[in-house]
C-alpha cells in the first residue's frame, strides 16, 4: 500500500441526511427503490467554492468536490509544488440519463421523434453523462495537471484506480496520487443495479485519498462491518478501513 498523506470519507449524517425513493416509470412501471440514504444538499451546495460549475456538473462530480473540500493547506501546498507530477485516479459510474425527458418523448408521436428529442433534451445533460469530465473538472478546480484516469466498473473500478495510482507512484511517473470515488443517487438504473449486488440499503458517499510513494500497512475491513452499500466506492472503503463515526 502506498503512503497515505490524507483521506476523507463523506456520507449523509445529521442535518445533511435525507432518505429518498427512486422510480423510473419508463423502465420499471411498478419498480420503486425505497430508502436511499442521500445528502439533502443540492449540487451547488456540495461544490462549495466551485458552485459556479454546478450546471454542467453531475452529482458524482459534486460529491467528489465535497470530499476534497477539507484538503488541508499543507497538502494543497505539496500539490502546488509541481502540479504536473500529481495524478488523479477516479472511480465513478457513467452519468445520469434524464428519465423524465425519456418519458415525455415516449408519450408523444414516434413519427416526430427527431423534433421531440431536439425540443425536450437538455444540451447540458451531455456534460453530466461523461465520467471523464468529472475527473477533469476536479483537476481544473484544484490545479492538477498530471495524468488523469477514470474507471467505471461498478464493483472493481475503485480497485483499478488504486492499482493504477500505486503503479505510477512505484515507477516514479507521479509524485502524488489523488484517489477519488463517489456514488450518487442521481441515476435510477445505477441504483437498481447496485441494489442487486448487495442486500444492504444504498447510501450516497464520496471518498478522497492523497497518496505518495512509500509503504503503509492497513488492516482491510470486511464488508460485514458495514451497514450500507456504497456502490462503486465499496472496495476503497474496505481497503482503507474507512468507517462512519
C-alpha positions as CSV (number, residue, x, y, z in Angstrom):
1,X,0.0,0.0,0.0
2,X,1.3,3.5,-0.9
3,X,1.8,6.0,1.9
4,X,-1.4,7.9,2.9
5,X,-1.0,11.6,3.3
6,X,-4.7,12.4,3.8
7,X,-8.0,10.7,3.5
8,X,-11.7,11.7,3.8
9,X,-14.9,9.8,3.7
10,X,-18.1,11.8,3.4
11,X,-21.6,10.3,3.9
12,X,-25.0,11.7,4.8
13,X,-25.4,12.2,8.5
14,X,-27.1,14.6,11.0
15,X,-28.6,17.6,9.5
16,X,-27.5,16.8,5.9
17,X,-29.2,13.4,5.8
18,X,-32.3,12.7,3.7
19,X,-34.0,9.4,2.8
20,X,-35.2,9.3,-0.8
21,X,-37.0,6.9,-3.1
22,X,-36.4,6.4,-6.8
23,X,-38.8,5.5,-9.5
24,X,-38.3,5.2,-13.3
25,X,-41.6,4.6,-14.9
26,X,-40.3,4.3,-18.5
27,X,-38.2,1.2,-17.5
28,X,-39.9,-0.1,-14.3
29,X,-43.6,0.9,-14.2
30,X,-44.0,-0.9,-10.9
31,X,-40.5,-0.5,-9.6
32,X,-39.7,1.8,-6.7
33,X,-36.4,1.8,-4.9
34,X,-37.0,2.9,-1.3
35,X,-34.8,4.3,1.4
36,X,-31.8,5.5,-0.5
37,X,-29.7,7.5,2.1
38,X,-28.8,10.8,0.5
39,X,-27.4,14.2,1.2
40,X,-30.0,16.9,1.4
41,X,-27.6,19.3,-0.3
42,X,-28.1,20.2,-3.9
43,X,-25.1,20.1,-6.3
44,X,-24.2,23.7,-5.9
45,X,-24.0,23.3,-2.1
46,X,-21.8,20.2,-2.5
47,X,-19.5,22.0,-4.9
48,X,-18.9,24.8,-2.3
49,X,-16.5,27.4,-3.6
50,X,-16.7,25.8,-7.1
51,X,-20.5,26.2,-7.3
52,X,-20.2,28.2,-10.5
53,X,-19.8,24.9,-12.4
54,X,-22.9,23.3,-11.0
55,X,-25.0,23.5,-14.2
56,X,-22.5,21.2,-16.0
57,X,-21.5,19.0,-13.1
58,X,-23.0,15.7,-12.3
59,X,-23.9,14.8,-8.7
60,X,-20.9,12.4,-8.5
61,X,-18.7,15.3,-9.6
62,X,-20.2,17.5,-6.8
63,X,-19.7,14.7,-4.2
64,X,-16.0,14.4,-5.2
65,X,-15.6,18.2,-4.7
66,X,-17.3,17.9,-1.3
67,X,-15.0,15.0,-0.3
68,X,-11.9,17.1,-1.4
69,X,-13.1,20.3,0.3
70,X,-11.3,19.6,3.5
71,X,-7.9,19.1,1.9
72,X,-5.5,20.7,4.5
73,X,-3.4,23.6,3.4
74,X,-0.2,21.6,3.8
75,X,-1.5,19.0,1.2
76,X,-2.5,21.8,-1.2
77,X,0.9,23.3,-0.9
78,X,2.6,19.9,-1.7
79,X,0.3,19.6,-4.7
80,X,1.1,23.1,-6.0
81,X,4.8,22.4,-5.8
82,X,4.7,20.5,-9.1
83,X,1.1,20.1,-10.4
84,X,2.4,18.0,-13.4
85,X,3.6,15.3,-11.0
86,X,0.2,14.9,-9.4
87,X,-2.3,12.4,-10.9
88,X,-6.0,12.0,-10.5
89,X,-7.3,8.4,-10.2
90,X,-11.1,8.4,-10.3
91,X,-13.7,5.7,-9.9
92,X,-17.2,6.8,-10.9
93,X,-20.1,5.3,-12.9
94,X,-21.4,6.8,-16.1
95,X,-23.5,9.9,-15.6
96,X,-27.3,10.1,-15.4
97,X,-29.9,9.9,-18.0
98,X,-32.9,12.3,-17.9
99,X,-35.6,9.8,-17.5
100,X,-38.3,12.4,-17.2
101,X,-37.3,13.6,-20.7
102,X,-37.5,10.0,-21.9
103,X,-41.0,9.6,-20.6
104,X,-42.1,12.8,-22.3
105,X,-40.7,11.7,-25.6
106,X,-42.2,8.2,-25.4
107,X,-45.6,9.7,-24.7
108,X,-45.5,11.6,-28.0
109,X,-45.9,10.5,-31.6
110,X,-42.9,8.3,-32.6
111,X,-43.0,9.7,-36.1
112,X,-41.9,13.1,-34.7
113,X,-39.1,11.6,-32.6
114,X,-36.4,13.8,-34.0
115,X,-38.3,17.0,-33.3
116,X,-39.4,15.9,-29.9
117,X,-35.9,14.8,-29.0
118,X,-34.4,18.2,-30.0
119,X,-37.1,20.1,-28.1
120,X,-37.0,18.1,-24.9
121,X,-33.3,17.3,-24.5
122,X,-31.3,19.5,-22.2
123,X,-27.9,20.0,-24.0
124,X,-26.0,20.3,-20.7
125,X,-27.0,16.7,-19.8
126,X,-24.3,15.5,-22.2
127,X,-21.7,17.2,-19.9
128,X,-23.1,15.4,-16.9
129,X,-23.1,12.0,-18.5
130,X,-19.4,11.7,-19.4
131,X,-17.4,10.3,-16.4
132,X,-14.1,11.6,-17.7
133,X,-15.4,15.2,-17.3
134,X,-15.8,14.5,-13.6
135,X,-12.1,13.9,-13.1
136,X,-11.2,16.7,-15.5
137,X,-13.3,19.2,-13.6
138,X,-11.7,18.1,-10.3
139,X,-8.3,18.7,-11.9
140,X,-9.3,22.2,-13.0
141,X,-10.7,23.0,-9.6
142,X,-7.5,22.0,-7.7
143,X,-4.9,22.9,-10.4
144,X,-3.8,19.3,-11.0
145,X,-2.1,18.9,-14.4
146,X,-0.8,15.4,-14.2
147,X,-2.3,12.2,-15.7
148,X,-6.0,11.6,-15.2
149,X,-7.5,8.1,-15.2
150,X,-11.2,7.2,-14.9
151,X,-12.5,3.7,-14.1
152,X,-16.2,2.9,-14.3
153,X,-16.7,-0.8,-13.4
154,X,-19.4,-0.8,-10.7
155,X,-17.6,-3.4,-8.5
156,X,-13.9,-3.2,-9.5
157,X,-13.5,0.4,-10.6
158,X,-12.1,1.7,-7.3
159,X,-9.6,-1.1,-7.0
160,X,-8.5,-0.5,-10.6
161,X,-8.0,3.2,-9.8
162,X,-5.9,2.3,-6.7
163,X,-3.8,-0.2,-8.7
164,X,-3.0,2.4,-11.3
165,X,-2.2,5.0,-8.7
166,X,0.3,2.7,-7.0
167,X,1.8,1.6,-10.3
168,X,2.5,5.2,-11.2
169,X,3.9,6.1,-7.8
170,X,6.1,3.0,-7.7
171,X,7.6,3.8,-11.2
172,X,8.0,7.5,-10.3
173,X,5.6,8.6,-13.1
174,X,4.0,10.7,-10.4
175,X,4.9,12.0,-7.0
176,X,1.4,12.3,-5.7
177,X,-1.9,10.5,-6.5
178,X,-5.3,11.9,-5.7
179,X,-7.5,8.8,-5.5
180,X,-11.2,9.7,-5.6
181,X,-14.6,7.9,-5.9
182,X,-18.2,8.8,-5.5
183,X,-21.6,7.1,-5.5
184,X,-24.6,9.3,-6.1
185,X,-28.4,8.8,-6.1
186,X,-28.7,10.6,-9.4
187,X,-29.2,7.7,-11.8
188,X,-32.1,5.3,-11.1
189,X,-30.7,2.5,-13.2
190,X,-27.3,2.6,-11.4
191,X,-29.2,2.5,-8.1
192,X,-31.3,-0.5,-9.2
193,X,-28.2,-2.3,-10.5
194,X,-26.2,-1.8,-7.3
195,X,-29.2,-2.8,-5.2
196,X,-29.0,-6.2,-6.8
197,X,-25.3,-6.6,-5.8
198,X,-26.0,-6.4,-2.1
199,X,-28.8,-6.7,0.4
200,X,-27.7,-3.6,2.3
201,X,-29.5,-0.3,1.8
202,X,-27.8,2.2,-0.6
203,X,-26.1,5.3,0.5
204,X,-24.5,8.3,-1.3
205,X,-20.9,9.0,-0.4
206,X,-17.6,10.4,-1.6
207,X,-14.0,9.2,-0.9
208,X,-10.8,11.2,-1.4
209,X,-7.3,9.9,-0.6
210,X,-4.0,11.6,-1.2
211,X,-1.2,9.1,-1.7
212,X,2.6,9.4,-2.1
213,X,5.3,6.8,-2.8
214,X,6.2,4.6,0.1
215,X,4.7,1.7,2.1
216,X,2.0,1.7,4.7
217,X,0.2,-1.3,6.1
218,X,-3.5,-1.3,6.7
219,X,-5.9,-3.9,8.0
220,X,-8.7,-4.3,5.5
221,X,-12.2,-4.1,6.8
222,X,-14.7,-6.8,6.0
223,X,-18.0,-5.9,4.2
224,X,-19.9,-7.4,7.1
225,X,-18.7,-4.5,9.2
226,X,-20.8,-2.0,7.3
227,X,-24.5,-1.3,7.3
228,X,-24.7,0.3,3.9
229,X,-23.9,-0.4,0.2
230,X,-21.8,2.5,-1.1
231,X,-21.8,1.4,-4.7
232,X,-18.6,1.8,-6.7
233,X,-16.8,3.2,-3.6
234,X,-17.2,0.0,-1.6
235,X,-13.8,-1.5,-2.3
236,X,-11.9,1.7,-1.4
237,X,-13.9,2.0,1.9
238,X,-13.0,-1.6,2.8
239,X,-9.3,-1.3,1.6
240,X,-8.6,1.9,3.5
241,X,-10.6,0.9,6.6
242,X,-12.9,3.9,6.3
243,X,-15.9,3.9,8.6
244,X,-18.7,6.1,9.8
245,X,-18.3,7.8,13.1
